[in-house]
Amino acid sequence: MLGMVSTHTARRPVSTVADVLLAPALAGASVLGETARLVSPVTVVAPADPGAEPEAGALLIVPDAGALAAADLGDAAAVVCRRAPDDPAALGDLPVIVLPPGAPWGAVLSQVVGLVEGGSGRDAARDALRAPLVAGRGFQGLAEVASEMIAAPVAILDEYLDSLAAAALSEDDLELLATAVSAAHGHGPASFLGLFMEHDMPGLLRVLTSGPAGATGVIVVWLPGEPTAAQESVIAELAEACALERAREVVRTETEARLRGDLVEELAAGEVVSRESLVRRARHLGADLSRGAVALLGSLQDPHTDGRLISDQRLARRVLQQARVSIEMHVPRALVDWRDGRLLALIPPPPDVADLARDDVEERALTLAKRVLSATAQTVPGLALTFALSRHTAEPERLGAALDEATLALSIGERLGRMGEVITFEETGTYKLLFQIFADRPEELSSFYDQTIHPLVRYDEQYQTELVTTLATYLGNDCNLAATAGTLYTHRHTVRYRLDRIAELSGLDIGRTDDREKLSLGLKAMRLLGKRVVMVEDRKRTAKPA
């Protein structure tokens, strides 16, 4: 279960007085004497014997230490007693552990012996770490208990090195950890854990936590020296407890995902879902769809391989986790899911505004989508997360139509090469009509492109001219000749000449409304067919410096 990397070379397989104090039966005990001697090694547990000098390193069991004197203790490591000595100063700096009222000797002896001999150290640690698991305190509760038991800062990270919990970390600790995580993130997701485990971090102990599918994360412990046997027991049990908590988290997440998926699938399939049933089911999942929502759909792609959709489930889970955190931070009652390799969210209107106009709801959703893109930019380096937004649908039972709008907008955006951006259904305009033709009868769209724009493309390729770019720029500037010339950094006469050439080649006069619309639709058909128009701005970005 464990993979351990330590910056130390020697191991000290003995317990100390401080380790003994980790025994649950000693909870609430008081310690008299010099605290510096708590690090003294304990080699054996023995009763006090007036007839013999105690062994060096012995933990003496003395029910009543009232009459003890330093002369009776030899080189003992510490004393455990029910009643403190009458004169503690007479014992010098020897630690004296005074049991809490009512502590049973049987439990004290068995646990202390186990800690010293290593037999039940893990049992004691397991018992202590079971409490936060049972109480549902999660990874944070485990980190806090473990940190207190081993008297050292503890951090728990997942397989992507995102923090799950931390306890007792100083600013310097946080900075050191952040530096190591950043270094590992710079080499791609497949090597996160390996690089982190190999990173030079003196004074840190790193222990992998594992599950059935492999490593699930890493525990980081700040230790000035090699861990004692008792500390190793706590760390080992912490790794086991983290594996249990992760397994429980996976079951909970999968159950919620199945319920969300069932609801989304019914909406997307157009099944009849009553308003009351839909709202009630959504509330069970922590979402409020009583006033409808804007549908958000996102895809993760690799821009270096012609927009290939990413199907790696590890990356999918990571993106979903990061996006969900970002969405819920701004819209706590959204419904977020991962379906068919895509991120899906139903974004409701803000609960604190009763009568918000549809445009305002959609504007808020657009702002949220841009924030999520920004927040997840470093989550998957080198990949592009693209979002599409529907219009706001106020009727919960009609949210299936909102999902269809987001799906169409995303498909159009992907065809137009708009990876890493947010596309709204409203801005797709006439692309919606052309895309439907493309989906049902692609040959008709190709034929329309051949009749309008293809002669210009063929001429540009043959003579290295810019007729298509000039046409797109002219239409983009609302047929303003001066603005087009300024955008293209050319003379107005040159633009006019090119427009005349466009009319000759295409048979369409851009000065006529009907012909201008055909040329505009021809450009859009060209983009949907994957034949990208090279604009001036694109040439500027790709141009090499002289």
C-alpha positions as CSV (number, residue, x, y, z in Angstrom):
1,M,0.0,0.0,0.0
2,L,2.8,2.4,0.7
3,G,5.6,3.9,-1.4
4,M,7.9,6.1,0.7
5,V,10.6,8.6,-0.2
6,S,12.6,10.1,2.5
7,T,15.5,12.6,2.5
8,H,17.1,10.7,5.4
9,T,19.4,7.8,5.2
10,A,19.4,6.2,8.7
11,R,16.4,4.7,10.5
12,R,15.9,4.8,14.2
13,P,13.7,1.8,15.0
14,V,13.0,2.8,18.6
15,S,10.2,4.7,20.4
16,T,10.7,7.8,22.4
17,V,8.9,9.2,25.5
18,A,6.9,11.4,23.2
19,D,5.8,8.4,21.2
20,V,4.5,6.7,24.4
21,L,2.3,9.7,25.0
22,L,0.5,8.9,21.7
23,A,-1.2,5.9,23.4
24,P,-5.0,6.6,23.5
25,A,-5.1,5.4,27.1
26,L,-2.8,8.3,28.1
27,A,-5.1,10.9,26.6
28,G,-5.4,13.7,29.2
29,A,-2.2,12.7,31.1
30,S,0.0,15.4,32.5
31,V,3.8,15.4,32.1
32,L,6.1,16.7,34.8
33,G,9.8,17.3,34.3
34,E,12.0,18.6,31.5
35,T,10.2,18.5,28.1
36,A,13.5,18.3,26.3
37,R,13.8,14.7,27.5
38,L,10.7,13.6,25.8
39,V,12.9,12.7,22.8
40,S,14.8,10.2,25.0
41,P,14.6,6.6,23.6
42,V,12.5,4.1,25.4
43,T,13.8,0.5,25.0
44,V,11.7,-1.4,27.6
45,V,8.7,-1.2,29.9
46,A,9.3,-2.4,33.4
47,P,7.8,-2.1,36.9
48,A,9.8,-0.2,39.5
49,D,11.9,-2.6,41.6
50,P,13.3,-1.3,44.8
51,G,15.8,-4.2,44.9
52,A,17.4,-3.5,41.5
53,E,18.6,-0.5,39.4
54,P,16.3,-0.1,36.4
55,E,17.7,-0.7,32.9
56,A,18.9,2.2,30.8
57,G,16.1,3.6,28.7
58,A,13.4,1.9,30.8
59,L,9.9,3.3,31.1
60,L,9.1,2.6,34.8
61,I,5.6,1.7,35.9
62,V,5.1,3.1,39.4
63,P,1.5,3.2,40.7
64,D,2.5,5.6,43.5
65,A,5.5,7.8,42.8
66,G,5.0,9.8,46.0
67,A,8.2,8.6,47.6
68,L,10.4,8.3,44.6
69,A,13.8,9.9,44.6
70,A,16.4,10.4,41.8
71,A,18.6,7.7,43.4
72,D,16.0,5.0,42.6
73,L,15.8,5.8,38.9
74,G,19.2,5.2,37.4
75,D,19.2,5.8,33.6
76,A,15.5,5.3,33.2
77,A,13.8,7.2,30.4
78,A,10.6,8.2,32.2
79,V,8.1,7.2,34.9
80,V,4.4,6.4,34.5
81,C,2.4,6.7,37.7
82,R,-1.1,7.3,39.2
83,R,0.0,9.8,41.8
84,A,2.7,12.3,41.2
85,P,5.8,12.4,43.5
86,D,5.6,14.6,46.6
87,D,8.6,16.5,45.5
88,P,8.9,16.5,41.7
89,A,12.1,18.6,41.9
90,A,13.8,15.6,43.6
91,L,13.5,13.7,40.3
92,G,15.5,16.2,38.4
93,D,14.6,16.5,34.7
94,L,13.2,13.0,34.4
95,P,9.8,13.1,32.7
96,V,7.0,11.9,34.9
97,I,3.7,10.9,33.2
98,V,0.8,11.2,35.6
99,L,-2.3,9.2,34.4
100,P,-5.6,10.9,34.0
101,P,-8.3,10.0,36.6
102,G,-9.9,6.6,36.0
103,A,-7.4,5.4,33.4
104,P,-7.3,1.6,33.5
105,W,-3.9,0.1,34.1
106,G,-4.7,-2.8,31.7
107,A,-5.2,-0.5,28.7
108,V,-2.2,1.7,29.7
109,L,0.2,-1.2,30.0
110,S,-0.9,-3.0,26.8
111,Q,-0.8,0.1,24.7
112,V,2.5,1.4,26.1
113,V,4.1,-2.0,25.6
114,G,2.8,-2.1,22.1
115,L,4.1,1.3,21.2
116,V,7.5,0.5,22.6
117,E,7.8,-3.0,21.1
118,G,6.1,-2.1,17.9
119,G,3.4,-4.7,18.3
120,S,0.3,-2.6,18.6
121,G,1.5,0.9,17.6
122,R,-0.5,0.7,14.4
123,D,-3.6,-0.5,16.4
124,A,-3.4,2.6,18.5
125,A,-2.9,4.8,15.5
126,R,-5.8,3.1,13.7
127,D,-8.1,3.7,16.7
128,A,-7.2,7.3,16.8
129,L,-7.7,7.9,13.0
130,R,-10.9,6.0,12.9
131,A,-12.7,8.8,14.8
132,P,-12.5,11.4,12.1
133,L,-13.6,8.8,9.5
134,V,-16.6,7.8,11.5
135,A,-17.4,11.5,12.2
136,G,-17.3,12.3,8.5
137,R,-14.6,14.9,8.9
138,G,-12.9,13.8,5.7
139,F,-9.3,14.4,4.8
140,Q,-9.1,17.5,6.9
141,G,-10.0,15.6,10.0
142,L,-7.4,12.9,9.2
143,A,-4.7,15.5,8.6
144,E,-5.4,17.2,11.9
145,V,-5.5,14.0,14.0
146,A,-2.3,12.7,12.4
147,S,-0.5,16.0,12.7
148,E,-1.3,16.1,16.4
149,M,-0.2,12.5,17.0
150,I,3.2,12.8,15.3
151,A,3.7,16.5,16.3
152,A,4.5,17.6,12.8
153,P,2.8,19.4,9.9
154,V,0.9,17.1,7.5
155,A,-0.5,17.7,4.0
156,I,-2.6,15.3,2.0
157,L,-2.6,15.7,-1.8
158,D,-4.5,13.9,-4.6
159,E,-3.0,12.3,-7.6
160,Y,-2.9,15.6,-9.4
161,L,-1.2,17.2,-6.4
162,D,-4.2,19.3,-5.5
163,S,-4.5,19.9,-1.8
164,L,-7.1,17.8,0.0
165,A,-6.2,18.8,3.5
166,A,-3.4,20.4,5.5
167,A,-2.7,20.8,9.2
168,A,-0.1,22.9,11.1
169,L,1.7,24.2,8.0
170,S,3.6,27.4,8.3
171,E,4.0,30.0,5.5
172,D,7.4,28.5,4.7
173,D,6.0,25.0,4.5
174,L,3.3,26.2,2.1
175,E,5.8,27.9,-0.1
176,L,8.1,24.9,-0.3
177,L,5.1,22.6,-1.1
178,A,3.8,25.0,-3.8
179,T,7.2,25.2,-5.4
180,A,7.5,21.4,-5.7
181,V,3.9,21.1,-7.0
182,S,4.5,23.8,-9.6
183,A,7.7,22.0,-10.8
184,A,5.8,18.7,-11.2
185,H,2.9,20.4,-13.0
186,G,5.3,21.7,-15.6
187,H,5.9,18.2,-17.0
188,G,2.4,17.0,-18.0
189,P,-0.2,15.1,-16.0
190,A,1.2,11.6,-16.6
191,S,4.3,12.5,-14.5
192,F,2.8,14.6,-11.7
193,L,3.3,12.1,-8.8
194,G,6.6,10.7,-10.1
195,L,8.3,14.1,-10.4
196,F,6.9,15.3,-7.1
197,M,8.3,12.2,-5.3
198,E,11.7,12.8,-6.8
199,H,11.8,16.6,-6.2
200,D,14.5,17.6,-3.7
201,M,12.7,18.7,-0.5
202,P,15.0,18.2,2.5
203,G,13.2,17.5,5.7
204,L,10.1,16.2,4.0
205,L,8.8,12.6,4.1
206,R,6.5,11.6,1.2
207,V,4.3,8.6,1.3
208,L,2.1,7.4,-1.6
209,T,-1.5,6.4,-1.0
210,S,-2.8,3.7,-3.2
211,G,-6.1,2.1,-4.3
212,P,-7.1,-0.7,-6.6
213,A,-6.3,1.4,-9.7
214,G,-2.9,2.6,-8.5
215,A,-1.6,5.7,-6.7
216,T,-4.4,8.0,-5.5
217,G,-2.2,10.7,-3.9
218,V,0.6,11.5,-1.5
219,I,1.0,12.3,2.2
220,V,3.7,14.9,3.0
221,V,5.1,15.1,6.5
222,W,7.6,17.7,7.7
223,L,10.1,15.9,10.0
224,P,13.4,17.2,11.3
225,G,14.8,13.7,11.5
226,E,14.0,10.1,10.6
227,P,10.6,9.0,11.8
228,T,10.3,6.9,14.9
229,A,8.6,3.6,14.9
230,A,5.5,5.2,16.4
231,Q,5.5,8.0,13.8
232,E,5.8,5.5,11.0
233,S,2.8,3.6,12.5
234,V,0.7,6.8,12.4
235,I,1.8,7.6,8.9
236,A,1.1,4.1,7.7
237,E,-2.4,4.1,9.2
238,L,-3.0,7.6,7.8
239,A,-2.3,6.2,4.3
240,E,-4.8,3.4,4.9
241,A,-7.3,5.9,6.2
242,C,-6.8,8.1,3.2
243,A,-7.4,5.1,0.9
244,L,-10.7,4.4,2.7
245,E,-11.8,8.0,2.5
246,R,-11.0,8.2,-1.2
247,A,-12.9,4.9,-1.8
248,R,-15.9,6.4,0.1
249,E,-15.6,9.6,-1.9
250,V,-15.6,7.7,-5.2
251,V,-18.7,5.8,-4.2
252,R,-20.5,9.0,-3.2
253,T,-19.4,10.8,-6.3
254,E,-20.4,7.9,-8.6
255,T,-23.8,7.7,-7.0
256,E,-24.4,11.4,-7.3
257,A,-23.1,11.3,-10.9
258,R,-25.5,8.5,-11.8
259,L,-28.5,10.5,-10.3
260,R,-27.4,13.6,-12.1
261,G,-26.8,11.7,-15.3
262,D,-30.3,10.1,-15.2
263,L,-31.9,13.5,-14.8
264,V,-29.8,15.1,-17.6
265,E,-30.4,12.1,-19.9
266,E,-34.2,12.4,-19.4
267,L,-34.1,16.2,-20.2
268,A,-31.8,15.7,-23.3
269,A,-34.0,12.9,-24.6
270,G,-37.1,15.1,-24.4
271,E,-38.9,12.8,-22.0
272,V,-41.9,14.2,-20.3
273,V,-40.7,15.4,-16.8
274,S,-43.1,17.3,-14.6
275,R,-41.9,20.6,-13.2
276,E,-42.5,19.4,-9.6
277,S,-40.6,16.2,-10.1
278,L,-37.7,17.8,-11.8
279,V,-37.3,20.6,-9.2
280,R,-37.5,18.1,-6.4
281,R,-34.9,15.8,-7.9
282,A,-32.6,18.7,-8.6
283,R,-32.9,19.9,-5.0
284,H,-31.8,16.5,-3.7
285,L,-28.7,17.0,-5.8
286,G,-28.1,20.4,-4.4
287,A,-29.3,22.3,-7.4
288,D,-32.2,24.9,-7.8
289,L,-33.8,24.7,-11.2
290,S,-37.2,26.2,-10.1
291,R,-36.6,29.3,-12.3
292,G,-35.0,27.5,-15.2
293,A,-31.3,27.7,-16.2
294,V,-28.8,28.4,-18.9
295,A,-27.2,25.2,-20.2
296,L,-23.4,25.2,-20.4
297,L,-21.6,22.5,-22.4
298,G,-17.8,22.1,-22.4
299,S,-15.3,19.9,-24.3
300,L,-11.7,19.3,-23.6
301,Q,-9.5,19.1,-26.7
302,D,-5.9,19.0,-27.8
303,P,-5.4,21.9,-30.2
304,H,-2.2,20.3,-31.5
305,T,-4.0,17.4,-33.1
306,D,-6.8,19.0,-35.0
307,G,-9.0,19.4,-32.0
308,R,-9.0,15.8,-30.9
309,L,-11.4,15.2,-28.0
310,I,-9.7,14.2,-24.8
311,S,-11.1,10.9,-23.5
312,D,-8.6,10.3,-20.7
313,Q,-10.8,9.8,-17.6
314,R,-8.1,11.1,-15.3
315,L,-8.1,14.4,-17.1
316,A,-11.9,14.4,-17.3
317,R,-12.2,13.9,-13.6
318,R,-9.7,16.6,-12.9
319,V,-11.3,19.1,-15.2
320,L,-14.7,18.3,-13.7
321,Q,-13.4,18.7,-10.2
322,Q,-11.8,22.1,-11.0
323,A,-14.7,23.4,-13.0
324,R,-17.2,22.3,-10.4
325,V,-15.3,24.1,-7.6
326,S,-15.1,27.3,-9.7
327,I,-18.8,27.1,-10.7
328,E,-20.1,26.4,-7.2
329,M,-18.0,29.2,-5.9
330,H,-20.0,31.7,-8.0
331,V,-23.3,29.7,-8.4
332,P,-23.8,27.4,-5.4
333,R,-27.0,25.9,-6.8
334,A,-25.9,24.8,-10.2
335,L,-26.2,21.2,-11.5
336,V,-22.8,20.1,-12.8
337,D,-22.1,16.7,-14.5
338,W,-19.7,15.0,-16.9
339,R,-21.5,13.2,-19.7
340,D,-20.3,11.6,-22.9
341,G,-16.8,13.1,-22.5
342,R,-18.2,16.6,-22.0
343,L,-18.7,18.9,-19.1
344,L,-22.3,19.9,-18.6
345,A,-23.8,22.5,-16.2
346,L,-27.3,24.0,-15.7
347,I,-26.7,27.5,-14.4
348,P,-29.8,28.9,-12.6
349,P,-30.5,32.6,-12.1
350,P,-29.1,34.1,-8.8
351,P,-31.4,33.3,-5.9
352,D,-31.1,36.7,-4.4
353,V,-32.6,38.5,-7.5
354,A,-36.3,37.7,-8.1
355,D,-37.0,39.4,-11.4
356,L,-33.8,39.3,-13.4
357,A,-34.2,40.0,-17.2
358,R,-33.2,37.1,-19.5
359,D,-30.4,39.1,-21.0
360,D,-28.9,39.7,-17.5
361,V,-29.2,36.0,-16.7
362,E,-27.4,35.1,-19.9
363,E,-24.7,37.8,-19.3
364,R,-24.0,36.4,-15.8
365,A,-23.7,32.9,-17.3
366,L,-21.2,34.2,-19.9
367,T,-19.2,35.9,-17.2
368,L,-19.2,32.7,-15.2
369,A,-18.0,30.6,-18.2
370,K,-15.1,33.0,-18.8
371,R,-14.1,32.7,-15.1
372,V,-14.2,28.9,-15.3
373,L,-12.0,29.0,-18.4
374,S,-9.5,31.2,-16.6
375,A,-9.6,29.2,-13.4
376,T,-8.9,25.9,-15.2
377,A,-6.3,27.2,-17.6
378,Q,-3.5,25.7,-15.6
379,T,-5.3,22.5,-14.7
380,V,-4.6,20.8,-18.0
381,P,-1.5,22.5,-19.6
382,G,-1.5,22.4,-23.4
383,L,-5.2,21.4,-23.7
384,A,-8.1,23.6,-24.5
385,L,-11.5,23.7,-22.7
386,T,-14.2,25.2,-24.9
387,F,-17.6,26.2,-23.6
388,A,-21.0,26.8,-25.3
389,L,-24.0,28.5,-23.7
390,S,-27.7,28.3,-24.5
391,R,-30.3,31.0,-24.0
392,H,-32.0,31.2,-20.6
393,T,-34.9,28.8,-20.4
394,A,-37.3,29.8,-17.7
395,E,-39.4,26.7,-17.7
396,P,-37.6,23.8,-15.9
397,E,-39.4,21.1,-17.9
398,R,-38.1,22.6,-21.1
399,L,-34.4,22.5,-20.2
400,G,-33.9,19.8,-22.8
401,A,-34.2,22.5,-25.4
402,A,-31.5,24.5,-23.6
403,L,-29.2,21.5,-23.8
404,D,-29.9,21.2,-27.5
405,E,-29.0,24.8,-28.0
406,A,-25.7,24.5,-26.1
407,T,-24.9,21.3,-28.1
408,L,-25.5,23.0,-31.4
409,A,-23.5,26.1,-30.4
410,L,-20.6,23.9,-29.3
411,S,-20.7,21.9,-32.6
412,I,-20.6,25.1,-34.6
413,G,-17.8,26.5,-32.5
414,E,-15.7,23.4,-33.0
415,R,-16.3,23.5,-36.7
416,L,-15.2,27.2,-36.7
417,G,-12.0,26.3,-34.8
418,R,-12.9,28.3,-31.7
419,M,-11.2,26.1,-29.2
420,G,-10.5,27.6,-25.8
421,E,-13.4,30.2,-26.1
422,V,-17.0,30.6,-25.0
423,I,-19.6,30.4,-27.8
424,T,-23.2,31.5,-27.1
425,F,-26.2,30.2,-29.0
426,E,-27.3,33.8,-29.8
427,E,-24.0,34.7,-31.7
428,T,-24.2,31.6,-34.0
429,G,-26.8,33.5,-36.0
430,T,-27.3,32.1,-39.5
431,Y,-24.7,29.5,-38.8
432,K,-27.5,27.5,-37.1
433,L,-29.4,27.2,-40.4
434,L,-26.3,26.3,-42.4
435,F,-25.2,23.8,-39.8
436,Q,-28.5,22.0,-40.0
437,I,-28.1,21.7,-43.8
438,F,-24.5,20.6,-43.2
439,A,-25.7,17.9,-40.7
440,D,-28.5,16.6,-42.9
441,R,-27.3,17.3,-46.5
442,P,-23.6,18.2,-46.5
443,E,-23.5,17.9,-50.3
444,E,-25.9,20.9,-50.6
445,L,-23.6,23.1,-48.5
446,S,-20.6,22.0,-50.5
447,S,-22.4,22.9,-53.7
448,F,-23.4,26.3,-52.4
449,Y,-19.7,26.9,-51.4
450,D,-18.6,25.9,-54.9
451,Q,-21.0,28.4,-56.5
452,T,-20.0,31.3,-54.3
453,I,-16.5,31.3,-52.7
454,H,-14.6,28.4,-54.3
455,P,-13.7,30.4,-57.4
456,L,-12.1,33.1,-55.2
457,V,-10.2,30.5,-53.2
458,R,-8.9,28.9,-56.5
459,Y,-7.8,32.3,-57.8
460,D,-6.0,33.1,-54.5
461,E,-4.2,29.8,-54.6
462,Q,-3.1,30.3,-58.2
463,Y,-2.0,33.9,-58.0
464,Q,-1.2,34.3,-54.3
465,T,-3.8,37.1,-53.9
466,E,-6.1,37.9,-51.0
467,L,-9.6,38.0,-52.5
468,V,-11.2,35.9,-49.8
469,T,-9.5,37.8,-47.0
470,T,-10.5,41.1,-48.6
471,L,-14.2,39.9,-48.9
472,A,-14.4,38.7,-45.3
473,T,-12.8,41.9,-44.0
474,Y,-15.1,44.1,-46.1
475,L,-18.2,42.4,-44.9
476,G,-16.8,42.4,-41.3
477,N,-16.5,46.2,-41.6
478,D,-20.1,46.6,-42.7
479,C,-19.0,47.3,-46.3
480,N,-17.0,50.3,-45.3
481,L,-14.3,50.8,-48.0
482,A,-12.0,53.1,-45.9
483,A,-12.2,50.9,-42.8
484,T,-11.4,47.8,-44.9
485,A,-8.4,49.5,-46.5
486,G,-7.2,50.5,-43.0
487,T,-7.6,47.0,-41.7
488,L,-5.7,45.5,-44.6
489,Y,-3.0,48.2,-44.6
490,T,-3.6,48.8,-48.3
491,H,-5.0,51.6,-50.6
492,R,-8.8,52.0,-51.1
493,H,-8.2,51.7,-54.9
494,T,-6.7,48.3,-54.3
495,V,-9.7,47.2,-52.2
496,R,-12.0,48.4,-55.0
497,Y,-10.1,46.5,-57.6
498,R,-10.3,43.3,-55.6
499,L,-14.1,43.7,-55.1
500,D,-14.5,44.1,-58.8
501,R,-12.4,41.0,-59.4
502,I,-14.6,39.1,-56.8
503,A,-17.7,40.1,-58.8
504,E,-16.1,38.9,-62.1
505,L,-15.1,35.5,-60.6
506,S,-18.2,34.7,-58.6
507,G,-20.8,36.4,-60.8
508,L,-22.1,38.2,-57.6
509,D,-22.1,41.9,-57.2
510,I,-21.3,42.8,-53.6
511,G,-23.1,46.1,-54.1
512,R,-26.4,44.2,-54.4
513,T,-28.1,43.1,-51.2
514,D,-29.1,39.6,-52.4
515,D,-25.6,38.9,-53.9
516,R,-23.9,40.3,-50.7
517,E,-26.0,37.9,-48.6
518,K,-25.0,35.0,-50.8
519,L,-21.3,35.8,-50.5
520,S,-21.7,36.2,-46.7
521,L,-23.4,32.8,-46.5
522,G,-20.8,31.3,-48.8
523,L,-18.0,32.4,-46.3
524,K,-19.9,30.8,-43.5
525,A,-20.4,27.6,-45.5
526,M,-16.6,27.7,-46.1
527,R,-15.9,27.9,-42.4
528,L,-18.3,25.1,-41.5
529,L,-16.7,22.9,-44.2
530,G,-13.4,23.4,-42.4
531,K,-11.8,25.7,-45.0
532,R,-10.6,28.5,-42.7
533,V,-10.5,32.1,-43.8
534,V,-7.1,33.7,-43.1
535,M,-7.8,37.1,-41.7
536,V,-5.3,40.0,-41.3
537,E,-5.2,39.5,-37.5
538,D,-4.2,35.8,-38.0
539,R,-1.4,36.8,-40.4
540,K,-0.1,39.3,-37.8
541,R,0.0,36.6,-35.1
542,T,1.8,34.1,-37.2
543,A,4.2,36.4,-39.0
544,K,7.8,35.9,-38.1
545,P,9.8,38.9,-37.0
546,A,12.1,40.3,-39.8
